[in-house]
Amino acid sequence: MSHRIQPSGAKRPRPLPNRGRLAVAICLAFGSAAFAQSPEPERTATLDAITVTSQKRSENLQDVPISLQVLDAQKLDELNITNFEDYVKYLPSVSYETGGPGFAKIYMRGVASGGDGNHSGSLPSVGVYLDEQPVTTIQGPLDIHVYDVERIESLSGPQGTLYGASSQAGTLRIITKKPDTAGFEAGYSVGVDKTTSGGSGHVAEGFVNQPLGDSAALRVVAWKEKEAGFIDNVRGTRTYPSWDADSGGNGTENNFDLAREDYNSLDTEGFRAAARFELGDRWTITPTVMHQRQESLGFFAFDPQVGDLAVTHFNPEGGEDRWTQAALTIEGKIGNFDVTYAYANLDRDVDTESDYSDYAFWYDTLAGYGAYF
């Protein structure tokens, strides 16, 4: 169920890979009746102008002389996009591979950095920005929950002149909606979904834009989402050939305490708070704080030898991705020049737990390491 106050609106279900979404929406709309006797004049279809800032200044999308793709707020809402894997499907110049939430490696124009996602490897060749701050890491960019976002821009590279390191192949920019002094606005969205070959999930998200006088405003956004799992951890046993029974083991282990259906799931929650202060007609100050926590359980891949969408794993696995961003942007004019000062700090902590029993089994089979377990 989705509702927005000034204006009203509702989200539509989004298609997901291997996933079917069931959504219920209620939309409140207001209108007025017309009693004119004369026929209405014929209307001519027009395209709304999309303003972008890909070249560090506000321009009409049609006037930008570079390869640029944009998903604006209306398109994001229509497609019901909420995360990285949702929006990247609609950017033809972008490809990626992922080992789970927050572990995406992005490629553009067929250019790769040669890195394999290892923390000691090279930085990616595609830069990802949250407003004015790069959020590119070796592990992968932030998996930001997409809600109350103005637009997503995809710029084909090289973009090193404007965006610096890790933008040789291109740049992705996530531009959040800013506080607005024009008037009060609020909205929320609530939904439930059913995952194909998996369980059910839900999402709740909302925002409030509150003017604080004629020259200041506050915007607060919050979200909480549960994505259901679709990978099954099938019951199984494994025997280590050289496991020394005298050391307390019998050579065989099982996963009976971990085996279950819909093994992998993802819980996301977070908030964003931003303020806007207008200093006359020429200067604005916008401080922002954003925090998100993702907790994943299970494994986000499958073993064809076990079955479709199935694995047989023997140890607990999952991860927690916590990050906080604090940013300050000052924009103004000095003579005929537009001036922007941007400061931001990103603190990210990632903890993961993986099942490496496959390695242990083959080390034992090939080299007899079982005696050291």
C-alpha positions in Angstrom: 0.0 0.0 0.0 1.4 3.3 -1.0 0.3 6.8 -0.3 1.8 10.3 -0.8 0.5 13.5 0.6 0.9 16.4 -1.8 0.8 14.9 -4.4 -0.9 11.5 -4.0 0.3 8.4 -5.7 1.0 4.6 -5.5 3.8 2.4 -6.4 3.4 -0.4 -8.9 4.7 -3.9 -8.6 8.2 -4.5 -10.0 9.4 -7.6 -11.9 12.4 -9.3 -10.2 14.6 -12.1 -11.6 13.2 -15.5 -10.4 10.8 -13.6 -8.3 7.1 -12.7 -8.5 5.7 -9.8 -6.5 2.2 -9.6 -5.2 1.4 -6.0 -4.2 -1.7 -4.3 -3.0 -2.0 -0.5 -3.4 -4.5 2.1 -2.5 -4.3 5.5 -4.2 -6.2 8.6 -3.1 -6.8 11.1 -5.8 -8.6 14.4 -5.9 -10.1 16.1 -8.9 -12.7 18.7 -9.9 -15.6 18.5 -12.4 -15.7 20.7 -15.5 -19.0 22.0 -16.9 -17.9 24.0 -19.9 -20.1 23.5 -23.0 -17.4 24.0 -25.6 -15.2 21.0 -26.6 -11.8 20.8 -25.1 -8.9 21.9 -27.4 -6.8 19.2 -28.9 -3.8 18.4 -26.6 -0.3 18.0 -28.0 2.0 15.5 -26.3 5.2 17.0 -24.9 8.2 15.6 -23.2 9.2 16.9 -19.8 12.7 18.2 -19.5 15.1 16.2 -17.4 17.7 18.2 -15.5 21.0 16.5 -14.8 24.3 17.5 -13.1 26.6 15.0 -14.8 29.0 17.8 -15.9 29.0 19.5 -12.4 26.3 22.0 -13.5 22.5 21.8 -14.0 21.7 21.1 -17.7 18.9 19.8 -19.8 19.6 16.1 -20.6 19.3 16.8 -24.3 22.0 19.4 -24.2 24.7 17.2 -22.5 27.3 16.2 -25.2 28.3 12.9 -23.6 26.9 9.4 -23.5 24.5 9.5 -20.5 21.5 7.4 -19.4 19.1 8.6 -16.7 16.4 7.0 -14.6 14.4 9.9 -13.1 12.2 9.8 -10.1 9.1 8.9 -12.1 10.8 6.0 -13.8 12.2 4.7 -10.5 8.7 4.8 -9.0 7.1 3.1 -12.0 9.6 0.3 -12.1 9.4 0.0 -8.2 13.2 0.0 -8.0 14.6 -0.4 -4.5 18.3 -1.6 -4.9 21.3 -1.9 -7.1 20.3 -5.1 -8.9 16.9 -3.5 -9.7 18.1 -0.4 -11.4 21.3 -1.8 -13.2 19.0 -3.9 -15.4 17.7 -0.7 -17.1 21.2 0.7 -17.9 22.3 -1.0 -21.2 25.9 0.2 -20.9 26.4 -1.4 -17.5 27.1 -5.0 -16.6 28.0 -6.6 -13.3 28.6 -9.8 -11.4 27.8 -10.3 -7.7 28.5 -12.7 -4.9 25.6 -11.3 -2.8 24.4 -8.0 -1.4 27.2 -5.4 -1.3 29.6 -7.5 -3.3 29.0 -6.3 -6.8 31.7 -5.8 -9.4 30.6 -3.3 -12.0 31.8 -3.0 -15.6 31.0 -0.4 -18.4 31.9 -0.4 -22.1 33.6 -3.8 -21.7 36.5 -2.3 -19.6 37.7 -4.3 -16.5 40.3 -3.3 -14.0 41.7 -6.8 -13.7 40.7 -7.1 -10.1 38.7 -10.0 -8.7 37.0 -8.4 -5.8 39.8 -9.3 -3.4 40.5 -6.7 -0.7 44.2 -6.6 -1.8 43.3 -6.3 -5.5 43.0 -3.3 -7.8 40.2 -0.7 -7.5 37.2 -1.1 -9.8 37.1 0.7 -13.1 33.6 2.2 -12.5 33.1 4.9 -9.9 29.8 5.0 -7.9 28.7 8.3 -6.3 26.1 9.1 -3.6 25.4 12.7 -4.3 28.8 14.3 -4.3 30.8 11.5 -2.6 32.4 8.5 -4.2 31.2 5.3 -2.4 33.4 3.0 -4.5 35.3 0.2 -2.6 37.3 -2.8 -3.6 34.7 -5.1 -2.2 31.9 -3.3 -4.1 29.9 -0.1 -4.0 27.3 0.5 -1.3 24.0 -1.3 -1.9 21.9 1.7 -1.2 18.2 1.3 -0.7 16.6 3.4 -3.5 13.7 5.4 -2.1 13.0 9.2 -2.3 15.8 9.4 -5.0 15.7 12.2 -7.6 17.5 10.2 -10.3 20.3 7.8 -11.2 22.8 8.8 -13.8 25.0 6.5 -15.8 27.9 8.2 -17.6 30.1 6.3 -20.0 33.8 6.8 -19.5 36.5 7.9 -19.3 35.3 10.3 -16.6 38.6 10.8 -14.8 38.6 14.6 -15.4 35.3 15.2 -13.6 35.2 12.3 -11.2 38.7 11.1 -10.5 39.9 7.7 -9.6 37.9 4.5 -10.5 36.0 6.3 -13.2 38.0 5.2 -16.2 35.2 3.1 -17.7 32.4 5.2 -16.4 30.5 6.6 -13.4 27.2 5.9 -11.7 25.6 8.6 -9.7 22.7 8.3 -7.2 21.2 11.7 -6.5 18.9 11.9 -3.5 15.9 14.3 -3.2 16.9 17.4 -1.2 14.8 19.3 1.4 12.4 21.8 -0.2 11.3 25.1 1.3 8.2 25.3 -1.0 5.8 23.4 1.3 5.1 20.4 3.4 5.2 16.9 1.7 5.0 13.4 3.0 4.5 9.9 1.7 4.8 6.2 2.5 4.8 2.9 0.8 4.0 -0.5 2.3 4.1 -3.8 0.4 4.3 -7.6 0.6 5.8 -9.9 -1.9 6.2 -13.6 -2.7 9.4 -14.9 -4.1 9.3 -17.5 -6.9 10.5 -20.8 -5.5 11.0 -19.1 -2.1 9.3 -17.4 0.8 7.6 -14.1 1.3 8.9 -10.6 2.2 7.8 -7.1 3.0 8.8 -3.5 2.8 7.8 -0.3 4.6 9.3 3.1 3.7 8.3 6.7 4.1 9.5 10.4 4.0 8.6 13.8 5.5 9.6 17.2 4.0 9.0 20.0 6.6 9.8 23.6 5.8 11.3 25.5 8.8 10.3 29.0 7.8 10.9 30.7 4.4 14.6 29.8 4.1 15.1 26.4 5.7 13.7 22.9 5.4 14.2 19.4 6.8 13.7 16.1 5.0 13.7 12.7 6.8 13.5 9.3 5.1 13.4 5.8 6.6 13.0 2.3 5.3 12.8 -1.3 6.4 12.7 -4.3 4.0 12.9 -8.0 4.2 13.8 -10.0 1.0 12.8 -13.6 1.2 15.3 -16.4 0.4 15.1 -18.7 -2.6 18.1 -21.0 -2.1 17.6 -24.3 -0.2 20.3 -25.8 2.0 19.7 -29.5 1.4 20.5 -32.1 4.1 23.7 -34.1 3.5 26.8 -35.7 4.9 30.5 -35.6 4.0 33.2 -38.0 4.9 36.9 -36.9 5.2 39.2 -39.8 4.1 42.0 -39.2 6.6 40.1 -37.8 9.6 41.8 -39.4 12.6 39.0 -41.1 14.6 41.2 -41.3 17.7 41.1 -37.4 17.9 37.4 -37.4 18.6 36.0 -37.4 15.1 34.3 -40.3 13.2 35.3 -39.0 9.8 31.8 -37.9 8.8 30.0 -34.6 9.4 26.4 -33.5 8.6 24.5 -30.2 8.2 21.2 -31.3 9.7 21.1 -28.4 12.1 21.6 -25.9 9.3 19.6 -27.5 6.4 16.4 -25.6 5.6 14.4 -24.2 2.7 14.8 -20.5 1.6 18.3 -20.5 3.1 19.3 -17.0 2.0 17.5 -13.9 3.1 18.3 -10.2 3.4 17.1 -7.6 5.9 17.7 -3.9 5.2 16.9 -0.9 7.4 18.1 2.7 7.4 17.4 6.4 7.4 18.5 9.6 5.8 18.1 13.1 7.3 19.0 16.3 5.4 18.5 20.0 6.1 18.7 23.0 3.7 19.5 26.5 4.6 19.2 29.3 2.1 21.5 32.3 2.7 19.9 35.0 0.6 19.4 34.3 -3.1 22.9 33.0 -3.9 24.0 30.5 -1.3 22.6 27.3 0.2 24.0 24.9 2.8 22.9 21.2 2.8 24.1 18.9 5.6 23.1 15.2 5.3 23.4 12.1 7.5 22.6 8.7 6.1 22.8 5.3 7.8 22.0 1.7 6.6 22.4 -1.8 7.9 22.0 -5.0 5.9 22.0 -8.4 7.4 22.2 -11.4 5.1 21.8 -15.1 5.9 22.8 -18.0 3.8 24.5 -18.3 0.4 23.5 -16.3 -2.7 24.4 -19.0 -5.3 23.7 -22.6 -6.0 25.5 -25.9 -6.8 24.1 -27.6 -10.0 25.3 -31.0 -8.7 23.0 -30.6 -5.7 20.1 -29.2 -7.6 18.5 -26.1 -9.0 18.6 -23.3 -6.4 20.2 -25.6 -3.9 23.4 -26.2 -1.9 24.7 -28.5 0.8 26.7 -26.4 3.2 28.0 -27.5 6.6 28.8 -24.3 8.5 27.0 -21.0 9.3 27.3 -18.3 6.7 26.0 -14.8 6.2 27.1 -11.2 6.6 26.4 -7.8 8.1 27.1 -4.5 6.2 26.8 -1.3 8.2 27.7 2.1 7.0 27.1 5.8 7.9 27.7 8.8 5.6 27.9 12.4 6.8 28.1 15.1 4.2 28.0 18.8 3.8 27.4 20.7 0.5 27.7 24.5 0.1 26.6 25.9 -3.2 26.6 29.5 -4.3 27.7 32.1 -6.9 30.7 34.4 -7.0 30.2 36.7 -9.9 29.4 34.6 -12.9 30.9 31.5 -11.4 28.9 28.6 -9.7 30.8 27.4 -6.7 30.3 24.0 -5.0 32.1 22.8 -1.9 31.4 19.2 -0.9 32.7 17.4 2.2 31.7 13.8 3.1 32.9 11.0 5.4 31.9 7.4 4.9 32.4 4.8 7.7 31.7 1.2 6.5 32.0 -2.0 8.5 31.5 -5.4 6.8 31.6 -8.8 8.6 31.1 -12.0 6.7 31.1 -15.7 7.6 31.6 -18.3 4.9 31.5 -22.1 4.7 34.9 -23.4 3.5 34.3 -27.1 4.1 34.7 -27.7 0.3 38.3 -26.6 0.6 38.8 -28.6 3.7 37.5 -31.8 2.1 39.7 -31.5 -1.0 42.8 -30.6 1.1 42.2 -33.7 3.1 41.5 -35.8 0.0 44.6 -34.7 -1.9 47.1 -34.0 0.9 45.8 -35.8 4.0 45.2 -32.7 6.1 42.4 -34.3 8.0 44.6 -35.1 10.9 45.0 -31.4 11.6 41.3 -30.5 11.8 
